[in-house]
Amino acid sequence: KNEVEQSPQNLTAQEGEFITINCSYSVGISALHWLQQHPGGGIVSLFMLSSGKKKHGRLIATINIQEKHSSLHITASHPRDSAVYICAVRSWRGGSEKLVFGKGTKLTVNP
Amino acid sequence: NAGVTQTPKFQVLKTGQSMTLQCAQDMNHEYMSWYRQDPGMGLRLIHYSVGAGITDQGEVPNGYNVSRSTTEDFPLRLLSAAPSQTSVYFCASRSWTGESEQYFGPGTRLTVT
Protein backbone atom coordinates (compact mmCIF):
# COMPACT_ATOMS: atom_id res chain seq x y z
CA LYS A 1 0.00 0.00 0.00
CA ASN A 2 1.31 3.45 -0.90
CA GLU A 3 2.16 5.73 2.00
CA VAL A 4 0.27 8.60 0.34
CA GLU A 5 -3.05 7.84 -1.34
CA GLN A 6 -5.07 10.34 -3.34
CA SER A 7 -8.66 10.11 -4.51
CA PRO A 8 -10.07 10.31 -7.01
CA GLN A 9 -7.41 9.50 -9.62
CA ASN A 10 -9.37 11.35 -12.30
CA LEU A 11 -12.05 13.99 -11.93
CA THR A 12 -14.13 15.74 -14.57
CA ALA A 13 -16.25 18.75 -13.62
CA GLN A 14 -18.30 21.46 -15.25
CA GLU A 15 -17.20 25.05 -14.92
CA GLY A 16 -18.50 26.53 -11.69
CA GLU A 17 -18.66 23.29 -9.74
CA PHE A 18 -17.18 22.82 -6.26
CA ILE A 19 -14.34 20.29 -6.32
CA THR A 20 -12.76 18.22 -3.57
CA ILE A 21 -9.59 16.15 -3.85
CA ASN A 22 -8.59 13.94 -0.94
CA CYS A 23 -5.25 12.78 0.40
CA SER A 24 -4.66 10.14 3.08
CA TYR A 25 -1.27 9.20 4.45
CA SER A 26 0.04 6.49 6.73
CA VAL A 27 3.31 7.97 8.04
CA GLY A 28 4.17 10.61 10.59
CA ILE A 29 4.62 13.96 8.93
CA SER A 30 6.01 17.41 9.68
CA ALA A 31 4.10 19.09 6.83
CA LEU A 32 1.89 18.37 3.83
CA HIS A 33 2.10 20.05 0.43
CA TRP A 34 -0.48 20.43 -2.29
CA LEU A 35 1.16 20.86 -5.69
CA GLN A 36 -0.23 21.74 -9.12
CA GLN A 37 1.15 20.56 -12.45
CA HIS A 38 -0.29 21.74 -15.75
CA PRO A 39 0.11 19.47 -18.82
CA GLY A 40 3.71 19.51 -19.97
CA GLY A 41 4.48 22.03 -17.27
CA GLY A 42 6.42 22.46 -14.11
CA ILE A 43 5.29 21.87 -10.56
CA VAL A 44 4.03 24.70 -8.40
CA SER A 45 3.41 24.54 -4.68
CA LEU A 46 -0.12 25.69 -3.81
CA PHE A 47 -0.11 25.10 -0.06
CA MET A 48 2.04 23.86 2.73
CA LEU A 49 0.13 22.78 5.84
CA SER A 50 1.02 21.41 9.22
CA SER A 51 -2.38 22.05 10.85
CA GLY A 52 -5.79 23.57 10.27
CA LYS A 53 -6.80 25.29 7.09
CA LYS A 54 -5.38 27.70 4.49
CA LYS A 55 -7.07 29.68 1.73
CA HIS A 56 -5.71 31.34 -1.42
CA GLY A 57 -8.38 32.83 -3.62
CA ARG A 58 -10.71 30.02 -4.73
CA LEU A 59 -8.50 27.29 -3.27
CA ILE A 60 -8.85 25.94 0.26
CA ALA A 61 -6.71 23.26 1.88
CA THR A 62 -7.45 21.51 5.16
CA ILE A 63 -5.59 18.94 7.19
CA ASN A 64 -6.64 16.66 10.06
CA ILE A 65 -3.46 15.39 11.70
CA GLN A 66 -5.27 12.88 13.96
CA GLU A 67 -7.06 11.28 11.00
CA LYS A 68 -4.02 11.61 8.69
CA HIS A 69 -6.13 13.21 6.00
CA SER A 70 -6.07 16.37 3.93
CA SER A 71 -8.44 17.84 1.38
CA LEU A 72 -8.01 20.39 -1.39
CA HIS A 73 -11.16 22.28 -2.37
CA ILE A 74 -11.66 24.45 -5.44
CA THR A 75 -14.69 26.73 -5.40
CA ALA A 76 -16.27 28.02 -8.63
CA SER A 77 -14.00 25.84 -10.78
CA HIS A 78 -12.71 27.19 -14.10
CA PRO A 79 -11.18 25.48 -17.16
CA ARG A 80 -7.80 26.99 -16.23
CA ASP A 81 -7.91 24.86 -13.04
CA SER A 82 -7.46 21.77 -15.27
CA ALA A 83 -4.21 20.21 -14.08
CA VAL A 84 -2.80 17.36 -12.04
CA TYR A 85 -2.94 18.01 -8.30
CA ILE A 86 -0.34 16.22 -6.22
CA CYS A 87 -0.30 15.64 -2.47
CA ALA A 88 3.14 15.28 -0.88
CA VAL A 89 4.03 14.74 2.76
CA ARG A 90 7.25 15.75 4.46
CA SER A 91 8.41 12.82 6.56
CA TRP A 92 11.56 11.94 8.51
CA ARG A 93 13.32 8.86 7.21
CA GLY A 94 16.93 7.79 7.07
CA GLY A 95 18.00 10.71 9.25
CA SER A 96 16.59 13.36 6.96
CA GLU A 97 13.28 14.96 6.05
CA LYS A 98 12.06 13.81 2.65
CA LEU A 99 8.99 14.31 0.49
CA VAL A 100 6.76 11.33 -0.25
CA PHE A 101 4.36 11.92 -3.14
CA GLY A 102 0.92 10.68 -4.05
CA LYS A 103 0.30 9.68 -7.66
CA GLY A 104 -1.78 12.75 -8.38
CA THR A 105 -5.36 13.57 -9.29
CA LYS A 106 -6.01 14.64 -12.87
CA LEU A 107 -8.69 17.34 -12.93
CA THR A 108 -10.47 18.40 -16.10
CA VAL A 109 -12.89 21.31 -15.93
CA ASN A 110 -15.10 21.67 -18.98
CA PRO A 111 -16.57 25.03 -20.02
CA ASN B 1 15.09 35.85 -8.19
CA ALA B 2 15.17 33.26 -10.97
CA GLY B 3 14.16 30.55 -8.48
CA VAL B 4 15.19 27.04 -9.52
CA THR B 5 16.56 26.69 -13.05
CA GLN B 6 17.26 23.50 -14.98
CA THR B 7 19.02 22.85 -18.26
CA PRO B 8 18.45 21.40 -20.76
CA LYS B 9 14.66 21.27 -21.13
CA PHE B 10 14.78 18.36 -23.55
CA GLN B 11 17.47 15.79 -24.27
CA VAL B 12 17.74 12.64 -26.36
CA LEU B 13 20.54 10.22 -25.57
CA LYS B 14 21.66 6.93 -27.00
CA THR B 15 22.09 3.96 -24.67
CA GLY B 16 25.50 4.12 -23.01
CA GLN B 17 26.02 7.86 -23.40
CA SER B 18 26.64 10.03 -20.36
CA MET B 19 25.37 13.49 -19.60
CA THR B 20 24.82 16.00 -16.82
CA LEU B 21 21.53 17.67 -15.97
CA GLN B 22 22.15 21.08 -14.50
CA CYS B 23 20.24 22.60 -11.60
CA ALA B 24 20.80 25.94 -9.90
CA GLN B 25 18.93 28.04 -7.34
CA ASP B 26 19.49 31.62 -6.23
CA MET B 27 17.52 31.54 -2.96
CA ASN B 28 20.43 30.36 -0.76
CA HIS B 29 18.55 27.15 0.03
CA GLU B 30 20.42 24.45 1.91
CA TYR B 31 18.26 21.53 0.80
CA MET B 32 18.28 20.48 -2.86
CA SER B 33 16.93 17.31 -4.41
CA TRP B 34 16.41 15.48 -7.70
CA TYR B 35 13.22 13.58 -8.58
CA ARG B 36 12.09 11.59 -11.54
CA GLN B 37 8.48 11.47 -12.70
CA ASP B 38 7.17 8.48 -14.62
CA PRO B 39 3.63 7.82 -15.89
CA GLY B 40 1.41 6.19 -13.27
CA MET B 41 3.93 6.74 -10.49
CA GLY B 42 4.44 9.52 -8.04
CA LEU B 43 7.63 11.54 -8.10
CA ARG B 44 10.53 9.53 -6.72
CA LEU B 45 13.60 10.86 -4.99
CA ILE B 46 16.92 10.12 -6.72
CA HIS B 47 19.49 12.03 -4.62
CA TYR B 48 19.41 14.92 -2.22
CA SER B 49 21.76 17.32 -0.46
CA VAL B 50 21.40 19.21 2.82
CA GLY B 51 24.28 21.57 2.10
CA ALA B 52 27.49 22.08 0.14
CA GLY B 53 29.68 18.99 0.31
CA ILE B 54 26.87 16.76 1.64
CA THR B 55 24.87 14.42 -0.56
CA ASP B 56 22.88 11.25 0.05
CA GLN B 57 20.89 8.68 -1.86
CA GLY B 58 17.17 8.69 -2.24
CA GLU B 59 14.74 5.99 -3.31
CA VAL B 60 16.08 5.32 -6.84
CA PRO B 61 19.80 6.30 -6.95
CA ASN B 62 21.21 3.60 -9.22
CA GLY B 63 22.75 4.92 -12.43
CA TYR B 64 22.97 8.51 -11.15
CA ASN B 65 25.67 10.56 -9.42
CA VAL B 66 25.48 13.96 -7.78
CA SER B 67 27.83 16.46 -6.22
CA ARG B 68 27.28 19.72 -4.34
CA SER B 69 30.37 21.92 -4.49
CA THR B 70 28.41 25.15 -3.96
CA THR B 71 25.12 26.09 -2.28
CA GLU B 72 23.70 27.19 -5.65
CA ASP B 73 24.40 24.20 -7.92
CA PHE B 74 23.35 20.55 -7.76
CA PRO B 75 24.10 18.70 -11.02
CA LEU B 76 22.80 15.19 -11.73
CA ARG B 77 25.04 12.92 -13.79
CA LEU B 78 23.89 9.94 -15.78
CA LEU B 79 26.91 7.68 -16.04
CA SER B 80 25.78 5.31 -18.81
CA ALA B 81 22.26 6.06 -19.97
CA ALA B 82 19.72 3.24 -20.21
CA PRO B 83 16.19 3.25 -21.70
CA SER B 84 14.84 2.79 -18.15
CA GLN B 85 16.10 6.30 -17.39
CA THR B 86 13.69 7.82 -19.90
CA SER B 87 11.71 10.14 -17.66
CA VAL B 88 11.03 13.73 -16.67
CA TYR B 89 13.50 14.99 -14.10
CA PHE B 90 12.75 17.73 -11.59
CA CYS B 91 15.17 19.55 -9.35
CA ALA B 92 13.82 21.15 -6.19
CA SER B 93 15.06 23.27 -3.33
CA ARG B 94 13.94 24.63 0.01
CA SER B 95 15.34 26.19 3.11
CA TRP B 96 16.27 23.70 5.80
CA THR B 97 14.74 25.76 8.58
CA GLY B 98 11.17 25.74 9.82
CA GLU B 99 8.11 25.53 7.64
CA SER B 100 9.80 26.34 4.39
CA GLU B 101 8.11 26.29 1.00
CA GLN B 102 9.23 23.82 -1.68
CA TYR B 103 10.35 25.16 -5.08
CA PHE B 104 10.64 23.08 -8.24
CA GLY B 105 12.54 23.66 -11.45
CA PRO B 106 10.76 23.51 -14.84
CA GLY B 107 11.88 19.93 -15.51
CA THR B 108 14.05 18.13 -18.06
CA ARG B 109 12.43 15.63 -20.40
CA LEU B 110 14.99 12.91 -21.15
CA THR B 111 14.60 10.17 -23.75
CA VAL B 112 17.11 7.34 -23.98
CA THR B 113 16.96 5.30 -27.19
Interface residues (C-beta under 8 A of the other chain):
Chain A: N2 V4 A31 H33 L35 G41 G42 I43 V44 S45 M48 S50 I86 A88 G94 S96 K98 L99 V100 F101 G102 K103 G104
Chain B: S33 G40 M41 G42 L43 R44 L45 Y48 V50 D56 G58 F90 A92 E99 E101 Q102 Y103 F104 G105 P106 G107
